[in-house]
Amino acid sequence: MDMTDRKDQLAANLAKVEARIAAACAAAGRRRDEVTLIVVTKTYPAGDVRMLSELDVRHVAENRDQDAAPKAAECTDLPLTWHFVGQLQTNKVRSVVGYADLVQSVDRSKLVTALSKEAVRVGREVGCLLQVALDAGESGRGERGGVAPGGIAELADLVADAPGLRLDGLMTVAPLTGEYAGRQQAAFERLMDLSTDLRRAHPAANMVSAGMSADLEQAVAAGATHVRVGSAVLGVRAGLG
């Protein structure tokens, strides 16, 4: 497919997603500007990111540093906010802090310490969302990372006190197991309750990142401020999960 065709395809897909978000906001009695679209560009090339930027996308997300770092380096001239949304090992922190404006997958104290040290070293402020695992019970960790609801308050205080980091809010992925499996709306409503609790102690931490291509409507209905959409914008790549 040539570049013009690809850009037309992305524009058409974006328009469909935009219509879905607008309709979901209207149904929930929310203003459209209360919800920010983050396009998940993982596995797609820098050329697609550039086209998305030309189509007025301002937020992009990546989940693997080895793919993201070279792509972000090719796109430093673009007015984009980069979100890191994948499970993050501490040995990748130095690279990720080089380009990520926000890390949405903060889920343990060791990671907070590593992010803080690196942010201070390079003189950046990195926004942090605590990834909440709704399949983890009250303690322990989720199947795909994340802190249990019972661990949010302590981890939030740690981020808030860490130099170079800013506590921005909460993120979740609709769980595949446990009491919320197949109940996205209930999962996202639970996240909103946890966000309300968090904001009592940290009023500025008002971001709620929830919902993906398949369940963005439920996330908007629950009150999410940010939705993370990949396949509905970029398509589904053959042979990739």
C-alpha positions in Angstrom: 0.0 0.0 0.0 1.4 3.4 -0.9 1.7 6.2 1.6 -1.3 8.1 0.4 -3.5 5.1 0.7 -2.2 4.3 4.2 -2.8 7.9 5.3 -6.4 7.8 3.9 -6.9 4.5 5.7 -5.7 5.9 9.0 -7.8 9.0 8.6 -10.9 6.9 8.0 -10.2 4.6 11.0 -9.5 7.7 13.2 -12.8 9.2 12.1 -14.7 6.0 13.1 -13.0 5.9 16.5 -13.7 9.6 17.0 -17.4 9.0 16.2 -17.5 6.1 18.7 -15.9 8.3 21.5 -18.2 11.2 20.7 -21.3 8.9 20.8 -20.1 7.3 24.1 -19.5 10.8 25.6 -23.0 11.9 24.5 -24.6 8.7 26.0 -22.7 9.3 29.3 -23.6 13.0 29.4 -19.9 13.9 29.2 -18.2 16.6 27.1 -16.1 15.2 24.3 -13.1 17.1 25.6 -13.2 15.1 28.8 -11.7 12.1 27.0 -8.3 11.9 25.4 -7.5 9.4 22.7 -4.1 7.7 23.0 -3.2 5.7 19.8 -1.3 2.6 20.6 1.3 2.4 17.9 3.1 -0.8 19.0 4.4 -3.0 16.2 3.7 -0.2 13.6 6.5 1.8 12.0 7.6 5.4 12.6 6.0 6.3 9.2 2.6 5.6 10.7 3.3 7.6 13.7 4.3 10.6 11.5 1.0 10.2 9.5 -1.0 10.1 12.8 0.7 13.3 13.9 -0.3 14.9 10.6 -3.9 13.8 11.3 -3.8 15.7 14.6 -3.1 12.7 17.0 -1.2 14.1 19.9 -0.8 11.0 22.2 0.8 7.7 21.2 1.6 4.7 23.3 4.2 1.9 23.1 4.6 -1.3 25.2 8.0 -2.6 24.3 11.1 -0.5 24.7 13.1 -2.3 22.0 10.5 -1.2 19.4 9.7 2.1 20.9 13.1 3.7 21.5 14.3 3.8 17.8 10.8 4.9 16.7 10.6 7.7 19.2 14.1 8.8 18.1 12.9 9.1 14.5 9.9 11.2 15.7 11.5 13.7 18.0 10.4 16.6 15.7 6.7 15.8 16.2 4.5 17.4 18.8 3.6 14.1 20.5 3.2 13.0 24.0 4.7 9.4 24.4 3.1 7.0 26.8 4.8 3.7 27.9 2.1 1.2 28.7 3.9 -2.2 28.9 5.3 -4.1 31.7 8.6 -2.4 32.5 11.8 -4.1 33.7 14.1 -1.9 35.7 17.0 -2.5 33.2 14.9 -0.7 30.5 14.2 2.3 32.6 17.1 4.4 31.4 16.0 3.9 27.8 12.3 4.5 28.5 12.9 7.7 30.4 14.7 9.0 27.4 11.4 9.4 25.4 8.4 8.6 27.6 6.5 11.6 28.9 4.2 9.2 30.9 4.7 5.7 32.2 1.3 4.1 32.7 2.5 0.8 34.1 4.1 1.7 37.4 3.3 -1.2 39.8 6.1 -1.7 42.3 8.4 0.3 44.5 11.6 -0.9 42.9 10.4 0.6 39.6 9.5 3.9 41.2 13.1 4.1 42.6 14.6 3.4 39.3 12.4 5.8 37.4 13.1 8.6 39.9 16.8 8.1 39.8 16.9 8.2 36.0 14.5 11.2 35.7 16.6 13.2 38.1 19.8 12.2 36.2 18.5 13.5 32.9 16.6 16.4 34.3 13.1 15.3 33.2 9.8 15.0 34.9 8.0 11.8 34.1 4.3 11.4 34.7 3.3 8.1 36.4 0.1 6.2 36.4 -0.3 3.3 38.8 -1.3 0.2 36.9 -4.1 -1.5 39.0 -4.6 -5.2 38.7 -8.2 -6.0 39.3 -7.5 -9.7 39.1 -5.0 -9.6 42.0 -7.3 -9.7 45.0 -6.4 -7.2 47.6 -2.7 -7.9 47.6 -0.3 -9.6 45.2 0.2 -8.8 41.6 -1.9 -9.3 38.5 -1.3 -11.7 35.7 -0.2 -8.9 33.4 1.5 -6.8 36.1 -0.2 -4.2 38.2 -0.6 -3.4 41.9 -3.5 -4.8 43.8 -6.1 -2.2 45.0 -4.9 -2.6 48.5 -1.4 -1.4 47.5 -2.4 1.8 45.7 -2.2 4.2 48.6 1.3 3.2 49.6 2.7 3.2 46.1 1.0 6.5 45.3 2.7 8.2 48.3 6.0 6.8 47.1 5.6 8.2 43.6 4.4 11.6 44.9 7.5 11.9 47.1 9.9 10.7 44.4 12.0 13.4 42.8 11.6 13.7 39.0 8.2 11.9 39.1 4.7 13.2 39.0 1.7 11.2 40.2 -0.9 11.5 37.4 -3.5 8.8 38.2 -4.5 5.2 37.5 -4.5 2.8 34.6 -6.0 -0.7 34.2 -6.5 -3.4 31.6 -9.8 -5.2 31.8 -8.9 -8.5 33.5 -9.3 -11.8 31.7 -9.6 -13.8 35.0 -11.2 -13.3 38.4 -14.4 -11.6 39.4 -14.2 -8.9 36.6 -13.5 -11.3 33.7 -15.9 -10.3 30.9 -17.3 -7.5 33.0 -15.5 -4.5 31.6 -18.0 -1.9 32.7 -17.9 -3.2 36.3 -14.0 -3.3 36.2 -13.8 0.3 35.0 -16.4 1.5 37.6 -14.2 -0.1 40.2 -11.2 1.7 38.9 -13.2 5.0 39.1 -14.0 4.3 42.8 -10.2 3.7 43.4 -9.5 7.0 41.6 -11.9 8.8 43.8 -10.1 7.4 46.9 -6.7 8.3 45.4 -7.7 11.9 44.7 -8.6 12.5 48.4 -4.9 12.2 49.2 -3.6 13.4 45.8 -6.1 15.8 44.1 -4.0 16.4 41.0 -3.8 12.6 40.2 -7.0 12.7 38.1 -6.1 10.7 35.0 -7.9 7.4 34.5 -6.6 5.4 31.6 -8.9 2.5 30.7 -10.5 0.9 27.7 -9.1 -0.3 24.4 -10.5 -0.8 20.9 -13.1 -3.4 22.0 -14.3 -1.7 25.2 -13.8 2.0 24.9 -17.5 2.7 25.2 -17.7 1.0 28.6 -14.6 3.0 29.8 -16.1 6.3 28.7 -19.4 5.4 30.4 -17.5 4.6 33.6 -15.7 8.0 33.5 -12.2 7.2 32.0 -10.2 10.3 31.0 -8.0 8.5 28.5 -8.7 5.5 26.2 -5.9 3.5 24.5 -6.8 2.4 21.0 -4.6 0.4 18.7 -6.2 -2.0 16.3 -9.3 0.1 15.6 -7.0 2.9 14.3 -4.0 1.0 12.8 -5.6 -2.3 11.9 -4.7 -5.9 12.9 -1.3 -7.1 11.7 -1.1 -10.6 10.4 0.8 -13.0 12.6 1.1 -10.7 15.6 -0.8 -11.0 18.8 
